[in-house]
Amino acid sequence: MQGKRLTKLIIGLLLIISNISCDQITKKEVRDNIESNERIQVVKDNFILTKVENTGAALSFGSDFPPIIKLFIFQIMPIVVLFYLFYFLYKREDVSKTNFVAFTFFIGGGIGNIIDRILYNSVTDFMYLEVGSIHTGVFNMADVSVTIAAILLAYSSLFSKRKIPLKPVYNDNYHK
């Protein structure tokens, strides 16, 4: 059992580190090579690289919050949640492979953005997609990791063969 848990830990750490590395390497390239708000068309107007420093969360939510609130909401609370999620992932033996990968992507993406918040007091976003009527905000690879995690978790919850059985609870004292 210990060997299985150790293998799970190593695979989980490799997936998490891969997500963090992909995020941090791409952000460093953007910080070093793209000016703020510069627009580089990769695929016409459908895929654009730019550089935006986001001091809030998704779509700049919370960028105007007081610094102490931002510290708590965007750094302390996520660190606690991510550590708990990692602990949960390591301890639980009944996590499906799909959910395992999803949680590691979620943790890796979360850590990637937390690193930015701690080092730069903002998150570097740099990709923008426009396909038909779909327009994204500017995002980064950590956001991609978290989005993949959400899709995997949704898929797993909809199509998982492992269903939690609903068992009636019997209490003998109820009828007395």
C-alpha positions as CSV (number, residue, x, y, z in Angstrom):
1,M,0.0,0.0,0.0
2,Q,2.9,2.4,0.8
3,G,4.4,1.8,-2.6
4,K,1.2,2.6,-4.3
5,R,0.8,5.8,-2.3
6,L,4.4,6.8,-3.0
7,T,3.8,6.3,-6.8
8,K,0.7,8.4,-6.6
9,L,2.6,11.1,-4.8
10,I,5.4,11.2,-7.4
11,I,3.0,11.2,-10.3
12,G,0.9,13.9,-8.7
13,L,4.0,16.1,-8.0
14,L,5.2,15.6,-11.6
15,L,1.8,16.7,-13.0
16,I,1.7,19.7,-10.6
17,I,5.3,20.7,-11.3
18,S,4.7,20.4,-15.1
19,N,1.7,22.7,-14.9
20,I,3.6,25.2,-12.8
21,S,6.6,25.1,-15.1
22,C,4.5,25.5,-18.3
23,D,2.8,28.5,-16.7
24,Q,5.9,30.2,-15.3
25,I,8.1,29.6,-18.4
26,T,5.4,31.1,-20.7
27,K,4.9,34.1,-18.4
28,K,8.6,34.8,-18.2
29,E,8.8,34.8,-22.0
30,V,5.9,37.2,-22.2
31,R,7.4,39.5,-19.5
32,D,10.8,39.5,-21.3
33,N,9.6,39.8,-24.9
34,I,6.2,41.6,-25.1
35,E,5.5,45.1,-24.1
36,S,2.4,46.0,-22.0
37,N,-0.8,45.9,-24.2
38,E,1.2,45.1,-27.3
39,R,-0.9,43.0,-29.7
40,I,0.7,40.1,-31.6
41,Q,-1.6,38.4,-34.0
42,V,-0.8,34.6,-34.0
43,V,-3.9,33.5,-36.0
44,K,-5.5,36.6,-37.5
45,D,-7.8,38.2,-34.9
46,N,-8.7,34.8,-33.5
47,F,-5.6,34.2,-31.3
48,I,-3.7,37.2,-30.0
49,L,-0.7,37.5,-27.6
50,T,-0.6,40.5,-25.4
51,K,0.7,41.4,-22.0
52,V,-1.7,42.5,-19.2
53,E,-0.8,42.6,-15.5
54,N,-3.9,41.6,-13.6
55,T,-4.1,42.6,-9.9
56,G,-7.4,40.9,-9.4
57,A,-8.9,37.6,-10.3
58,A,-10.7,36.5,-13.5
59,L,-11.6,39.5,-15.6
60,S,-9.9,41.8,-13.0
61,F,-12.5,41.0,-10.4
62,G,-11.3,42.4,-7.1
63,S,-8.5,44.5,-8.5
64,D,-9.9,47.5,-6.5
65,F,-10.1,45.7,-3.2
66,P,-7.9,47.0,-0.3
67,P,-4.5,45.4,-0.2
68,I,-5.2,43.4,3.0
69,I,-8.4,41.9,1.5
70,K,-6.5,41.0,-1.7
71,L,-3.8,39.4,0.3
72,F,-6.3,37.2,2.1
73,I,-8.6,36.4,-0.9
74,F,-5.9,36.0,-3.6
75,Q,-3.0,34.5,-1.6
76,I,-3.7,33.2,1.9
77,M,-7.0,31.5,1.2
78,P,-5.9,29.8,-2.1
79,I,-2.7,28.5,-0.5
80,V,-4.8,26.9,2.4
81,V,-7.2,25.4,-0.1
82,L,-4.5,24.1,-2.4
83,F,-2.6,22.5,0.5
84,Y,-5.8,20.9,1.7
85,L,-6.6,19.6,-1.8
86,F,-3.1,18.1,-2.1
87,Y,-3.4,16.5,1.3
88,F,-6.9,15.1,0.3
89,L,-5.5,13.8,-3.0
90,Y,-2.6,12.0,-1.3
91,K,-4.7,10.5,1.5
92,R,-7.8,9.4,-0.4
93,E,-7.5,6.0,-2.2
94,D,-10.8,6.2,-4.0
95,V,-10.1,9.2,-6.3
96,S,-10.6,8.2,-9.9
97,K,-7.7,8.7,-12.4
98,T,-9.7,11.5,-14.2
99,N,-10.3,13.3,-10.9
100,F,-6.7,12.8,-9.8
101,V,-5.4,14.5,-13.0
102,A,-8.0,17.2,-12.7
103,F,-7.0,18.0,-9.1
104,T,-3.3,18.1,-10.0
105,F,-4.1,20.5,-12.9
106,F,-6.1,22.6,-10.5
107,I,-3.3,22.7,-7.9
108,G,-0.6,23.4,-10.5
109,G,-2.6,26.2,-12.1
110,G,-3.5,27.7,-8.7
111,I,0.1,27.7,-7.6
112,G,1.3,29.2,-10.9
113,N,-0.9,32.3,-10.3
114,I,-0.1,32.5,-6.6
115,I,3.6,32.6,-7.5
116,D,2.9,35.7,-9.7
117,R,0.9,37.3,-6.9
118,I,3.6,36.8,-4.4
119,L,6.5,37.8,-6.7
120,Y,4.9,40.6,-8.8
121,N,1.8,41.6,-6.9
122,S,-0.2,40.8,-10.1
123,V,-0.8,37.9,-12.5
124,T,0.6,38.1,-16.0
125,D,-2.1,37.3,-18.6
126,F,-1.2,37.1,-22.3
127,M,-3.6,35.1,-24.5
128,Y,-6.8,36.2,-26.0
129,L,-9.1,34.0,-28.1
130,E,-12.0,35.0,-30.4
131,V,-13.8,32.2,-32.3
132,G,-17.1,33.2,-33.8
133,S,-19.2,34.7,-31.0
134,I,-16.9,33.3,-28.3
135,H,-14.6,35.9,-26.9
136,T,-12.4,35.2,-23.9
137,G,-10.8,37.6,-21.5
138,V,-7.0,37.7,-21.5
139,F,-5.7,34.6,-19.8
140,N,-2.5,32.5,-19.1
141,M,-1.4,28.9,-18.9
142,A,-2.4,28.6,-15.2
143,D,-5.9,29.5,-16.3
144,V,-5.8,26.9,-19.0
145,S,-4.8,24.3,-16.3
146,V,-7.7,25.3,-14.1
147,T,-10.1,25.2,-17.0
148,I,-8.9,21.7,-18.1
149,A,-9.4,20.7,-14.4
150,A,-13.0,22.0,-14.4
151,I,-13.8,20.2,-17.7
152,L,-12.3,16.9,-16.4
153,L,-14.3,17.2,-13.2
154,A,-17.5,18.0,-15.0
155,Y,-16.9,15.1,-17.4
156,S,-16.1,12.8,-14.5
157,S,-19.2,13.8,-12.6
158,L,-21.5,13.3,-15.6
159,F,-20.0,10.1,-17.1
160,S,-18.3,8.3,-14.2
161,K,-19.2,4.7,-13.8
162,R,-18.5,5.0,-10.1
163,K,-21.8,6.2,-8.6
164,I,-22.2,6.8,-4.9
165,P,-25.0,4.5,-3.8
166,L,-27.8,6.2,-1.9
167,K,-28.5,4.0,1.1
168,P,-31.4,4.6,3.3
169,V,-30.5,5.4,6.9
170,Y,-32.3,3.2,9.4
171,N,-32.6,4.2,13.0
172,D,-34.1,1.6,15.2
173,N,-34.8,4.2,17.9
174,Y,-37.0,6.1,15.4
175,H,-40.0,3.7,15.7
176,K,-39.9,3.3,19.4
